[in-house]
Amino acid sequence: MAPLPSDEEGDGLLAHSVAYGWYTSRAPSAAPPYELGPEYKTGSDEVVAALEGCAWMFPPGSRSSPAVASGAPPSSAAGTAGGAHGGRSGEAPARPAWAPPVAPERMFDLTGNYPYQHLQSEVSQSVVNILLAPGQVARPGDSLAQALTRALERCASQAYQVLISVDASRRPTVPESERQNLVGEAGTVMANLAQNGHINAEQDLFFALEAFGVSKMSRPDEQKWLCDCLSLMIKRAFGMAPEALERWRQTMRNRILNEVDLYSNIDVRAWTQILELVGAQRDDILQGEAFKTQVRLQLCMGTAKERYEGLRQAAKVVAELRRQSCFTPKEFLELFNDRRAFDRQQRTKLLLAALQGGPRGFVQAVLGTIDSADVDISERDDDEMRMVEELLKSLKEDIRCCPHAFFKMKTEWIAARNTGVVVGEELSPEQICDHIEDEPNHEDCLRIAVNKYLKANRKFEAARMLVRPKSARTRVYESNRNDKQLAYLISLFNDMEPDRNHFGPIEEGTLVLPCEASDVLYIKDAGTALERLEAETVGSQQPKSIGIWWLWRCFNPKIDFWPRASFLALCYEGPSGSTFAIVDFDALEKNNERDEERSKDVVRRILESPSLLKVVHDMDGYSFEVLRRAVMPKNKLYDEGPDNPWPRMEPVVDVSVVVAYIRRMRPFAQNKDKLSGLVFEYLRLELWLAEALSNFERRPLRLTQLHYALSLAWCPLLILRALCSFEIVDNEEILLLSHRVGHPSSAGWMRPLRNLCFAPDASAAAAAEGDALGAVCAGAHAEDWWTGTSEEAEEWRRGLPRPDRSIGLAQVMQMTVAIHLQPDTQRCAQLGIAELFSRETAARDLAALYRAHPRSSQLLASP
């Protein structure tokens, strides 16, 4: 807090205060009998002008008084000021409505008359007496508002000392009952003073914020107690006058917004309590520059130990008030990431505390600055890299804002000390190259993989990586060209023909979609393809079911928390039959912002449309968040305001949940309902999965990738059509199994779904899960057993598992009430569900599927 005026300074300011009616308990001194000579004017005018903005030196209403500052008599000062305010000459100016009153008779001393309710000891009463006689702590020239502010400070400070004081036997100096009621009694005194007219709370608490400077230099626990005590006393002063309280709050908010000098008088740690007291948002009225300056001055000085403790408190204050953006990333790191003063663990704790809850763009800028300026990527165990990784994990930030950390994650995915896709042989060399060839650090990644293969004496795999055209132009290839065995293997692989890129599987006998590559609706801009998708889905008057899935790439889910879908695959019933569509998010984001927002808005409306039933398979919370991030426009991805709501999906039905209900087991149980298994059991075809681990962020997408993605969207829809149209499940059951995700009320929606049990008891569910692989009757491969008329086909359909309807599905689904569809959505969803029960549509799609099956052999045989 700024130094208070001394007694001599108070006498000098007395005439100034009297002119405006602030203080008249003593007569003002006479005016000088003569004009002061120039030798006595040692810059006093400039000093007064410099201090004119200080509310303690010149209370509100007195600042336009140049006559007093220049040594003129008080009467002259009043007349000048009155003229300046438009009043008559010789009259005191009208006091502004927000200025505190200063009637001399308002100073009071009620120490001998107040009836204490809970305090009997002199020590406790002496604390409350400070409020009953504010003049005892006032300084010459103080108004009642200033005296009351000093009284609040003194009362809070003395109350804390009384409460912590003990005698020689380590017992409290005041009885426990008085300890519990001391602060409450002080609040009652403030309420009584206002109620009986001794103070006008709205005006006499004008300087109340300055009282929060009493906790400067105190310990954190003491600071919090003092500020909470002050807040309680101030609130009690307004009692049952909410309108006066609101007017006072508005005045205080104006002071916070406009008075820079106020910040130096207040403990910067007290702003959390102050903003709550004045009813302000934590990040809307604080002056950033003034706040930042006081954080530096009050909390970031002293010895190394004192500075670290102060920085811990500064980090807490900055995070609580969400004022990280007051600093530039460089200034922020100078405070909380001082590498010369603190070790990595200390700096990590400071940065983590200070960045909590901060604007995502600022947090990423800070992490990116550390990553680019301090990280040494050549060291395997660089301390700064470890700190960046710890911060990314704790803050759950997007690792893509830190290029060096992202590169390290990728190299560890390739080959860490004892893990990685090279060590574990999880991907083929061609698949690894598919992931690294378009990266800016392709050569570094190639070197790591090839060296790991050679170290393990796996030269065949190393040769398959080096034989690729992009590898042949690298220094990795040149550095290994003298290895004769490797060179021979490379020459052999050079003679091999690469796999053909066609719209279909590369493995014979696997499922082939009943469409050609030219029939796929590919949306990469806001052109005619997007208009057709919009017209046939959200623009159509006919409710329908849509098969939907999306693909993305993530190297390590333990640190990569912000993967985004690369593209979206959709299948639905169009005007001329089944329509297959691809929405390329990566391509859309390369367009201008307007086209991107327009295109993604169509996708969002499809996801949220109540008349379009979205059919998925094995969707969990992680995969849904991946889709939501892709649907958000890129320039709004990190916005966190209420005006930027995230996409939701409703109604949606998961085929894995439907199958679990049919098989009388728990959903998502032990991977018994994987899509490849369902396709084989219900469609008697193999699902080709070779592209499952490919790079879906590489462009252009291969035709085999497009075919795989559309298969993931179409197969669940076809299986659900068959189950519905052949009466394995009914309309009401599909409606009960449908739900919504992405709503604030449906947070954590996966937990209730996983806890469902569609069997009479847990033992029956476990038995069903054990028999799940043999649940469907065996049938010949690649034959249509659904629409067949033979006796074997009828026997196959009769042998299909049926749900146990005795369990009461409606009662079972009460566990998922948080994700139930709302009544309006249910009515729309019923129309979309009805489309699933068209046996004609199901028979047409099944016939098309089995007609297309021989194409798998033809595609592989054709040159």
FIMIDO-473947 format. One line per 2 residues: number of its first residue (from 1); their letters; for each residue x, y, z of C-alpha. Coordinates in steps of 0.1 Angstrom, whole numbers, always signed. Each point is the difference from the previous one (the first is absolute). Example, Ala and Ser with C-alpha at 12.3 -4.5 7.8 and 13.67 -1.06 7.14 Angstrom:
! FIMIDO-473947
1) as) +123:-45:+78 ~ +14:+34:-7
//
This chain:
! FIMIDO-473947
1) ma) +0:+0:+0 ~ +12:+35:-8
3) pl) +14:+20:+30 ~ -28:+19:+18
5) ps) +3:+38:+5 ~ +20:+11:+30
7) de) -14:+23:+27 ~ +17:+30:-16
9) eg) -13:-9:-34 ~ -34:-4:+15
11) dg) +1:+36:+13 ~ +10:+13:-34
13) ll) -29:-18:-17 ~ -25:+12:+26
15) ah) -11:+32:-17 ~ -5:-20:-32
17) sv) -23:-25:+17 ~ -20:+27:+18
19) ay) -7:+18:-33 ~ -20:-31:-11
21) gw) -16:-8:+33 ~ +21:-32:+6
23) yt) +13:+10:+34 ~ -10:+29:+23
25) sr) +7:-13:+35 ~ +27:+27:+4
27) ap) +4:+35:-14 ~ +21:+4:-31
29) sa) +32:+20:+4 ~ +0:+36:-13
31) ap) +12:+8:-34 ~ +36:+13:-4
33) py) +1:+38:+4 ~ +23:+3:-30
35) el) +9:-17:-32 ~ +27:-26:+3
37) gp) +32:+10:-17 ~ +14:-21:-29
39) ey) +28:-13:+23 ~ -26:-20:+20
41) kt) -17:-15:-30 ~ +22:-30:-5
43) gs) -22:-19:-25 ~ -30:-2:+24
45) de) -24:+6:-28 ~ +14:-28:-21
47) vv) -1:-24:+31 ~ -36:+9:+7
49) aa) -9:-5:-37 ~ +17:-34:+0
51) le) -19:-11:+31 ~ -33:+13:-12
53) gc) -12:-35:-10 ~ +5:-14:+35
55) aw) -33:-5:+18 ~ +17:+1:+34
57) mf) +16:+34:-7 ~ -29:+15:-19
59) pp) -33:-17:+8 ~ -26:-1:-27
61) gs) -16:+34:-6 ~ +32:+20:+8
63) rs) +22:-6:-30 ~ -10:+31:-19
65) sp) +14:+24:+26 ~ +30:+18:-15
67) av) -5:+29:+24 ~ +7:-21:+31
69) as) +30:-16:-17 ~ +14:+34:-8
71) ga) -4:+13:+36 ~ -33:+20:-4
73) pp) -23:+4:+30 ~ -27:-27:+5
75) ss) -28:+23:-9 ~ +16:+9:-32
77) aa) +6:-37:-7 ~ -37:-8:+6
79) gt) -11:+29:-22 ~ +23:-11:-29
81) ag) -10:-36:+3 ~ -37:+10:+1
83) ga) +4:+20:-32 ~ +18:-28:-17
85) hg) -30:-23:+8 ~ -25:+25:-13
87) gr) -12:+11:+36 ~ -3:+36:+13
89) sg) +32:+18:+10 ~ +10:-6:+36
91) ea) -20:-32:+4 ~ +15:-34:+6
93) pa) -4:-23:-30 ~ -27:-26:+0
95) rp) +14:-33:+12 ~ -1:-28:-26
97) aw) -25:-28:+7 ~ +29:-25:+4
99) ap) +21:+21:+24 ~ -1:-9:+37
101) pv) -17:+24:+24 ~ +21:+22:+23
103) ap) -24:+16:+25 ~ +21:+8:+31
105) er) -25:-13:+25 ~ +0:-34:-16
107) mf) +32:-11:+18 ~ -12:-21:+29
109) dl) +12:-19:+30 ~ -25:-27:+13
111) tg) +25:-21:+20 ~ -18:+7:+33
113) ny) -35:-7:-12 ~ +1:-31:-22
115) py) -17:-31:+15 ~ +23:-29:-9
117) qh) -18:-33:-7 ~ +28:-26:+2
119) lq) +32:+18:+12 ~ +7:+5:+37
121) se) +38:+3:+2 ~ +17:+34:-4
123) vs) +24:-15:-26 ~ -29:-10:-23
125) qs) -19:+31:+6 ~ +30:+22:-8
127) vv) +0:-15:-35 ~ -36:+9:-7
129) ni) +4:+34:+16 ~ +22:+10:-30
131) ll) -31:-1:-21 ~ -21:+18:+26
133) ap) +25:+29:+1 ~ +16:+4:-34
135) gq) +13:+35:+9 ~ +25:-16:+24
137) va) +19:-15:-29 ~ -5:+29:-23
139) rp) +27:+25:-10 ~ -4:+37:-1
141) gd) -19:+10:-31 ~ -16:-34:-4
143) sl) -36:-2:-11 ~ -24:-25:+16
145) aq) +5:-22:-31 ~ +38:+0:+5
147) al) -3:-5:+37 ~ -24:-29:-5
149) tr) +24:-16:-24 ~ +28:+2:+25
151) al) -23:-14:+26 ~ -8:-30:-21
153) er) +37:-6:-6 ~ +8:+2:+37
155) ca) -30:-21:+11 ~ +9:-29:-24
157) sq) +36:+1:+10 ~ -7:+2:+38
159) ay) -26:-28:-3 ~ +25:-23:-16
161) qv) +27:+7:+27 ~ -26:-5:+28
163) li) -11:-33:-15 ~ +35:-14:-4
165) sv) +14:+13:+33 ~ +7:-25:+28
167) da) +11:+3:+36 ~ +30:-16:+17
169) sr) -18:-33:+2 ~ -7:+1:-38
171) rp) -37:+5:+5 ~ -20:+27:-19
173) tv) -1:+33:+18 ~ -38:+4:-6
175) pe) -27:-26:+7 ~ -9:-24:-28
177) se) -36:+14:-2 ~ +14:+35:-6
179) rq) +25:-13:-26 ~ -29:-15:-19
181) nl) -21:+32:+1 ~ +26:+28:-3
183) vg) -3:+5:-37 ~ -37:-5:+1
185) ea) -3:+27:+26 ~ +20:+24:-21
187) gt) -23:-6:-29 ~ -30:+6:+22
189) vm) +16:+34:+11 ~ +3:+10:-37
191) an) -36:-9:-6 ~ -12:+20:+30
193) la) +21:+30:-9 ~ -17:+1:-34
195) qn) -35:-8:+13 ~ +2:+28:+26
197) gh) +13:+26:-24 ~ +34:+4:+15
199) in) +15:-9:-34 ~ -14:+1:-36
201) ae) +15:-33:-13 ~ -4:+9:-36
203) qd) +21:+32:+4 ~ +21:-6:+31
205) lf) +15:-32:-14 ~ +13:+18:-31
207) fa) +36:-8:+10 ~ -8:-35:+13
209) le) +21:-17:-27 ~ +31:+17:+14
211) af) -5:-19:+32 ~ +10:-32:-19
213) gv) +36:+13:+2 ~ +2:-12:+36
215) sk) +10:-35:-10 ~ +32:+10:-19
217) ms) +31:-19:+10 ~ -21:-25:+19
219) rp) +0:-38:-3 ~ -25:-15:-24
221) de) -23:-14:+27 ~ +0:+33:+19
223) qk) -6:+20:-32 ~ -30:-21:-9
225) wl) -15:+4:+35 ~ +5:+37:+1
227) cd) -16:+5:-34 ~ -29:-23:+9
229) cl) -5:+19:+32 ~ -1:+34:-18
231) sl) -25:-14:-26 ~ -23:-12:+28
233) mi) +0:+34:+18 ~ -6:+20:-32
235) kr) -29:-23:-11 ~ -16:+2:+35
237) af) +1:+38:-2 ~ -26:-1:-28
239) gm) -23:-23:+19 ~ -34:-1:-16
241) ap) +8:+27:-26 ~ +7:-19:-33
243) ea) -5:+30:-22 ~ +25:+21:+20
245) le) +24:-30:-2 ~ -4:-2:-37
247) rw) +7:+37:-5 ~ +31:-3:+22
249) rq) +12:-29:-20 ~ -4:+19:-32
251) tm) +20:+29:+15 ~ +27:-25:+10
253) rn) +1:-16:-34 ~ +4:+35:-16
255) ri) +30:+6:+24 ~ +16:-33:-9
257) ln) -5:+7:-37 ~ +12:+36:+0
259) ev) +24:+7:+30 ~ +35:-12:-6
261) dl) +13:+13:+34 ~ -25:-23:+17
263) ys) +20:-31:-8 ~ +31:+10:+20
265) ni) -21:+4:+31 ~ -14:-35:-1
267) dv) +16:-34:+7 ~ +0:-15:-35
269) ra) -9:-34:+15 ~ -33:+15:+13
271) wt) -15:+5:-35 ~ -18:-33:+1
273) qi) -20:+10:+31 ~ -4:+36:-13
275) le) -15:-10:-33 ~ -23:-23:+17
277) lv) -10:+27:+24 ~ -8:+26:-27
279) ga) -18:-26:-22 ~ +24:+2:-29
281) qr) +12:-27:-24 ~ +36:-11:+7
283) dd) +14:+10:-33 ~ -20:+30:-13
285) il) +8:+32:+20 ~ +35:-4:+14
287) qg) +26:+23:-17 ~ +25:-24:-14
289) ea) +31:+22:+1 ~ -6:+12:+36
291) fk) -8:-35:+12 ~ +32:-14:-17
293) tq) +21:+28:+16 ~ -13:-7:+35
295) vr) +6:-38:-5 ~ +36:+8:-8
297) lq) +5:+25:+28 ~ -18:-18:+28
299) lc) +7:-37:-6 ~ +31:-3:-22
301) mg) +27:+16:+21 ~ +24:-11:+28
303) ta) +23:-29:+5 ~ -2:-32:-20
305) ke) -21:-17:+27 ~ -23:+31:+5
307) ry) -3:+4:-38 ~ -10:-36:-6
309) eg) -27:+2:+27 ~ -12:+33:-15
311) lr) -1:-15:-34 ~ -21:-29:+13
313) qa) -25:+25:+13 ~ +2:+21:-32
315) ak) -7:-32:-21 ~ -30:-7:+21
317) vv) -14:+35:-3 ~ +6:+2:-37
319) ae) -17:-33:-6 ~ -30:+7:+23
321) lr) -6:+34:-18 ~ +8:-15:-34
323) rq) +23:+29:-7 ~ +28:-19:-18
325) sc) -6:+21:-31 ~ +11:+32:+18
327) ft) +35:-13:-6 ~ +17:-7:-33
329) pk) +13:-35:-2 ~ +35:+14:+4
331) ef) -9:+19:+31 ~ -18:-30:+14
333) le) +30:-22:-4 ~ +23:+25:+15
335) lf) -20:-2:+32 ~ -9:-36:+2
337) nd) +27:-18:-20 ~ +33:+16:+14
339) rr) +25:-28:-9 ~ +28:+18:+19
341) af) -19:+1:+33 ~ -21:-31:+1
343) dr) +3:-37:-10 ~ -23:-18:-24
345) qq) -23:-14:+26 ~ -5:+35:+16
347) rt) -6:+16:-34 ~ -24:-27:-10
349) kl) -21:+5:+31 ~ -1:+38:-5
351) ll) -9:-2:-37 ~ -27:-27:+7
353) aa) -16:+21:+27 ~ +2:+33:-20
355) lq) -14:-15:-32 ~ -29:-19:+15
357) gg) -33:+12:-16 ~ +18:+25:-22
359) pr) -11:+9:-36 ~ +10:-30:-21
361) gf) +16:+22:-26 ~ +23:+17:+26
363) vq) +8:-34:+16 ~ +11:-14:-33
365) av) +20:+31:-8 ~ +19:-4:+33
367) lg) +6:-37:-6 ~ +11:+6:-36
369) ti) +25:+27:+12 ~ +16:-25:+24
371) ds) +0:-27:-26 ~ +17:+22:-27
373) ad) +24:+20:+22 ~ +11:-24:+28
375) vd) -4:-36:-12 ~ +31:-18:-14
377) is) -14:-27:-22 ~ +34:-17:-5
379) er) +0:-10:+37 ~ -20:-31:+8
381) dd) -7:+11:+36 ~ -1:+38:-3
383) de) -15:+15:+32 ~ -19:+27:-20
385) mr) -16:-26:-22 ~ -11:-20:+31
387) mv) -15:+32:+14 ~ -19:+7:-31
389) ee) -13:-36:-1 ~ -11:+2:+37
391) ll) -18:+33:-7 ~ -17:-14:-31
393) ks) -13:-30:+20 ~ -11:+20:+30
395) lk) -17:+28:-20 ~ -13:-25:-26
397) ed) +11:+24:-28 ~ +5:-6:-37
399) ir) +35:-14:-5 ~ +0:+14:-36
401) cc) +7:+35:+15 ~ +35:-14:+10
403) ph) +17:-12:-32 ~ +30:-15:+18
405) af) -22:-19:+25 ~ -21:-12:-29
407) fk) +31:-13:-18 ~ +12:-18:+31
409) mk) -34:-16:+4 ~ +2:-12:-36
411) te) +35:-14:+3 ~ -9:-19:+31
413) wi) -30:-14:-18 ~ +24:-12:-27
415) aa) +27:-14:+23 ~ +5:+9:+36
417) rn) +25:-19:+23 ~ -21:-32:+3
419) tg) -33:+10:-17 ~ -13:+13:-33
421) vv) -15:-14:-32 ~ +35:-10:-12
423) vg) +8:-19:+31 ~ -34:-16:+4
425) ee) -4:-7:-38 ~ -35:+16:+2
427) ls) +2:+17:-34 ~ +17:-11:-32
429) pe) +29:+22:-14 ~ -23:+13:-27
431) qi) -26:+11:+26 ~ +27:+18:+20
433) cd) +12:+18:-31 ~ -36:+10:-7
435) hi) -1:+18:+33 ~ +33:+18:-3
437) ed) +6:+8:-37 ~ -20:+32:-1
439) ep) +14:+13:+33 ~ +25:+29:+1
441) nh) +24:-21:+20 ~ -4:-31:-22
443) ed) +37:-7:-3 ~ +5:+1:+38
445) cl) -28:-25:+5 ~ +13:-22:-28
447) ri) +34:-1:+16 ~ -14:-10:+34
449) av) -21:-29:-15 ~ +28:-13:-24
451) nk) +26:+1:+28 ~ -23:-19:+23
453) yl) -6:-27:-27 ~ +37:-3:-7
455) ka) +9:-2:+37 ~ -24:-29:+3
457) nr) +15:-16:-31 ~ -33:+4:-19
459) kf) +14:+11:-33 ~ -31:-12:-20
461) ea) -21:+26:+17 ~ +27:+27:-3
463) ar) +3:-7:-38 ~ -38:+3:-4
465) ml) +1:+35:+15 ~ +30:+11:-20
467) vr) -13:-12:-33 ~ -28:+25:+0
469) pk) +5:+30:-24 ~ +0:+26:+27
471) sa) +25:-20:+21 ~ +24:-3:-30
473) rt) +6:+38:+1 ~ +11:+2:+36
475) rv) +33:-1:+18 ~ -12:-31:+18
477) ye) +1:-19:-33 ~ +34:+14:-9
479) sn) +15:-9:+34 ~ -11:-37:-4
481) rn) +8:-5:-37 ~ +34:-17:+8
483) dk) -18:-28:+19 ~ +0:-27:-27
485) ql) -27:-22:+15 ~ -23:+30:+4
487) ay) +8:+11:-36 ~ -9:-34:-13
489) li) -33:-1:+18 ~ -9:+35:-13
491) sl) +7:-12:-35 ~ -24:-29:+5
493) fn) -28:+21:+14 ~ +5:+25:-29
495) dm) -12:-27:-24 ~ -32:-5:+19
497) ep) -32:+17:-11 ~ -17:+22:+25
499) dr) -36:-8:+12 ~ -26:+13:-24
501) nh) -22:+28:+12 ~ -36:-9:-7
503) fg) -34:+6:+17 ~ -3:-33:+19
505) pi) +20:-24:+22 ~ +33:-15:-10
507) ee) -8:-33:+16 ~ -21:-25:-19
509) gt) -34:-11:+14 ~ -5:+31:+22
511) lv) -29:+24:+0 ~ -4:+23:-29
513) lp) -23:+31:+1 ~ -28:+0:-27
515) ce) +12:+32:-16 ~ +28:+14:-22
517) as) +26:+26:+10 ~ -17:+24:-25
519) dv) -33:-3:+19 ~ +15:+12:+33
521) ly) -11:+36:+9 ~ +33:+17:+10
523) ik) -4:+33:+19 ~ +31:+21:+1
525) da) -14:+35:-4 ~ -33:+19:+2
527) gt) -10:-10:-36 ~ -26:-21:-16
529) al) +9:-32:+19 ~ -7:+18:+33
531) er) -32:+13:-13 ~ -11:-35:-10
533) le) +9:-14:+34 ~ -20:+28:+17
535) ae) -30:-5:-22 ~ -1:-38:+4
537) tv) +4:+1:+38 ~ -10:+31:+21
539) gs) -18:+15:-30 ~ -21:-31:-6
541) qq) -35:-3:+13 ~ +4:-37:+5
543) pk) +15:-13:+33 ~ +27:-26:-5
545) si) +28:-20:+16 ~ +36:+9:-8
547) gi) +30:-22:+5 ~ +29:+21:+12
549) ww) +36:-4:+10 ~ +32:+21:+0
551) lw) +38:-7:-2 ~ +29:+17:+18
553) rc) +36:-5:+10 ~ +15:+0:+35
555) fn) +35:-12:+9 ~ -4:-1:+38
557) pk) -34:+6:+17 ~ +18:+5:+34
559) id) +14:+34:-12 ~ -19:+8:-32
561) fw) -33:+13:+14 ~ -12:+20:-31
563) pr) +0:-23:-30 ~ -26:+10:-26
565) as) -19:-20:-26 ~ +16:+2:-34
567) fl) -31:-8:-20 ~ -36:-13:+6
569) al) -17:-29:-19 ~ -38:-1:-3
571) cy) -24:-24:-16 ~ -37:+6:-3
573) eg) -31:-6:-22 ~ +1:+25:-29
575) ps) -25:+7:-28 ~ +14:-28:-21
577) gs) +12:-25:+26 ~ +28:-2:+24
579) tf) +23:+31:+0 ~ +36:-1:+12
581) ai) +16:+33:+10 ~ +34:+12:+13
583) vd) +4:+34:+17 ~ +37:+9:+0
585) fd) +6:+22:+30 ~ +37:+6:-9
587) al) -10:+13:-34 ~ -28:+22:+14
589) ek) +25:+17:+24 ~ +22:+10:-30
591) nn) -29:+21:-14 ~ -8:+35:+12
593) er) -17:+3:+34 ~ -34:+7:-14
595) de) -1:-32:-21 ~ +14:-20:+29
597) er) -27:+12:+24 ~ -27:-5:-26
599) sk) +11:-36:-7 ~ +5:-10:+36
601) dv) -34:+16:+9 ~ -16:-25:-23
603) vr) +17:-29:+17 ~ -9:+14:+34
605) ri) -37:+2:-10 ~ +1:-36:-12
607) le) +14:-11:+34 ~ -26:+20:+19
609) sp) -31:-5:-22 ~ -26:-19:+20
611) sl) -15:-16:-31 ~ +33:-16:-11
613) lk) +8:-31:+20 ~ +38:-4:+2
615) vv) +12:-36:+0 ~ +35:-7:+13
617) hd) +19:-29:+14 ~ +20:+0:+32
619) md) +1:+38:+5 ~ +16:+10:+33
621) gy) +6:+34:+16 ~ +35:+3:-15
623) sf) -10:-6:-36 ~ -30:+24:+3
625) ev) +23:+28:+13 ~ +22:-6:-31
627) lr) -30:+6:-22 ~ -12:+31:+19
629) ra) +34:+17:-4 ~ +0:-6:-38
631) vm) -35:+14:-4 ~ +10:+32:+19
633) pk) +14:+27:-24 ~ +37:+2:+4
635) nk) +0:+36:+11 ~ -25:-8:+28
637) ly) +16:-33:+11 ~ +15:+15:+32
639) de) -27:+25:+8 ~ -16:-8:+34
641) gp) -28:+26:+3 ~ -37:-8:+3
643) dn) -5:+14:-35 ~ +20:-29:-15
645) pw) -19:-32:+9 ~ +15:-33:-11
647) pr) -19:-23:-23 ~ -22:-27:+14
649) me) -15:-32:-16 ~ -36:-11:+3
651) pv) -17:-24:-5 ~ +27:-26:-3
653) vd) -1:-38:+3 ~ +31:-22:+5
655) vs) -3:-34:-17 ~ +23:-15:+26
657) vv) -26:+9:+27 ~ -28:-15:-22
659) va) +20:-32:-5 ~ +7:-2:+37
661) yi) -37:+2:+7 ~ -7:-27:-25
663) rr) +27:-23:+14 ~ -11:+7:+36
665) mr) +34:+13:+12 ~ +17:+33:+10
667) pf) +9:+26:-27 ~ +36:+2:-10
669) aq) +8:-32:+19 ~ +34:-14:-7
671) nk) +0:+11:-36 ~ -26:-27:-8
673) dk) -18:+25:-23 ~ +28:+12:-23
675) ls) -12:+11:-34 ~ +20:-26:-19
677) gl) -16:-28:+21 ~ -35:+14:-5
679) vf) +5:+3:-38 ~ +12:-36:-2
681) ey) -28:-14:+23 ~ -29:+20:-15
683) lr) +11:+5:-36 ~ +23:-30:-4
685) le) +28:+21:-15 ~ +35:+11:+12
687) lw) +7:+37:+6 ~ +33:+11:-15
689) la) +20:+18:+27 ~ +34:+6:-15
691) ea) -6:+38:-2 ~ -10:+2:+36
693) ls) +34:+14:+11 ~ +7:+20:-31
695) nf) +7:+38:+0 ~ -35:+16:-5
697) er) +16:+35:+1 ~ +19:-5:-32
699) rp) -14:+14:-32 ~ -12:-11:-25
701) lr) -17:-28:+18 ~ +5:-34:-17
703) lt) -31:-17:-15 ~ +6:-29:+24
705) ql) -2:+24:+29 ~ -33:+15:-12
707) hy) -14:-35:-5 ~ +10:-10:+36
709) al) -15:+31:+15 ~ -33:-3:-18
711) sl) -2:-37:+11 ~ +2:+11:+37
713) aw) -30:+23:-6 ~ -21:-23:-22
715) cp) +4:-34:+17 ~ -16:+10:+34
717) ll) -29:+16:-19 ~ -5:-31:-21
719) il) +2:-24:+30 ~ -25:+22:+19
721) ra) -24:+0:-30 ~ +1:-38:-1
723) lc) -6:-3:+37 ~ -29:+24:-1
725) sf) -17:-11:-32 ~ +2:-37:+9
727) ei) -16:+8:+34 ~ +29:-10:+22
729) vd) -7:+33:+18 ~ -30:+23:-2
731) ne) -6:+37:-4 ~ -5:+8:+36
733) ei) +32:-18:+11 ~ +21:+20:-25
735) ll) -15:+32:+13 ~ +9:-10:+36
737) ls) +35:-9:-10 ~ +5:+34:-18
739) hr) +16:+28:+19 ~ +16:+34:-2
741) vg) +36:+11:+6 ~ +18:+33:+3
743) hp) -26:+18:+22 ~ +11:+15:+32
745) ss) -24:-22:+19 ~ +14:-32:-17
747) ag) +36:+4:+11 ~ +16:-33:+8
749) wm) -25:-18:-22 ~ +22:-31:-5
751) rp) -1:-11:+36 ~ -38:-8:+2
753) lr) +2:-17:-34 ~ +28:-23:+11
755) nl) -18:-8:+32 ~ -31:-13:-18
757) cf) -8:-37:+2 ~ -25:-16:-24
759) ap) -2:-33:+19 ~ -21:-10:+30
761) da) +32:-1:+21 ~ +37:+5:-2
763) sa) +8:-38:-2 ~ -24:-3:-30
765) aa) +18:+29:-17 ~ +34:-15:+6
767) aa) -12:-33:-15 ~ -13:+18:-30
769) eg) +32:+19:-5 ~ +19:-33:+1
771) da) -22:-14:-27 ~ +0:+31:-21
773) lg) +22:-12:-28 ~ -23:-29:-7
775) av) -32:+19:+5 ~ -9:+1:-37
777) ca) -6:-32:-19 ~ +27:-9:-25
779) ga) -8:+5:-36 ~ +17:-2:-34
781) ha) +24:+28:-7 ~ -11:+30:-22
783) ed) -36:-12:-3 ~ -32:+20:+8
785) ww) -15:-19:+29 ~ -24:+29:+8
787) tg) -22:-1:-31 ~ +6:-35:-11
789) ts) -31:-23:-4 ~ +17:-33:+5
791) ee) -6:-21:+31 ~ +35:+5:+11
793) ae) -4:+38:-1 ~ -32:-2:+20
795) ew) +17:-21:+26 ~ +29:+25:+1
797) rr) -24:+29:+7 ~ -19:-20:+27
799) gl) +33:-7:+17 ~ +10:+36:+3
801) pr) +2:+12:+37 ~ -30:+19:+13
803) pd) -1:+25:+29 ~ -14:-10:+34
805) rs) -31:+23:+2 ~ -8:-12:+35
807) ig) +26:+24:+14 ~ -20:+31:-8
809) la) +21:+21:-23 ~ -16:+33:+11
811) qv) +9:-8:+36 ~ +35:-9:-9
813) mq) +5:+32:-20 ~ -9:+21:+30
815) mt) +37:-2:+9 ~ +7:+22:-30
817) va) -27:+27:+7 ~ +26:+28:-4
819) ih) +4:-9:-37 ~ -36:-8:-9
821) lq) -15:+18:-29 ~ -23:+28:+8
823) pd) -38:-5:-9 ~ +3:+23:-31
825) tq) +30:-18:-12 ~ -16:-34:+6
827) rc) -29:+9:-23 ~ +23:+10:-28
829) aq) +23:-30:+6 ~ -29:-24:-3
831) lg) -4:+10:-36 ~ +37:-6:-8
833) ia) -1:-33:+18 ~ -30:-12:-20
835) el) +22:+2:-31 ~ +22:-28:+14
837) fs) -30:-24:+0 ~ -5:+1:-38
839) re) +7:-36:-10 ~ +0:+11:-36
841) ta) +29:+24:+5 ~ +19:-26:+21
843) ar) -5:-27:-27 ~ +12:+24:-27
845) dl) +32:+9:+19 ~ +8:-36:+8
847) aa) -5:-11:-36 ~ +23:+28:-11
849) ly) +26:-10:+25 ~ +2:-36:-11
851) ra) -1:+9:-37 ~ +30:+22:+6
853) hp) +19:-27:+18 ~ +16:-17:-31
855) rs) +15:+33:-8 ~ +27:-5:+27
857) sq) +15:-28:-22 ~ -4:+20:-32
859) ll) +17:+30:+15 ~ +30:-20:+10
861) as) +1:-19:-33 ~ -3:+31:-23
863) p) +34:+15:-11
//
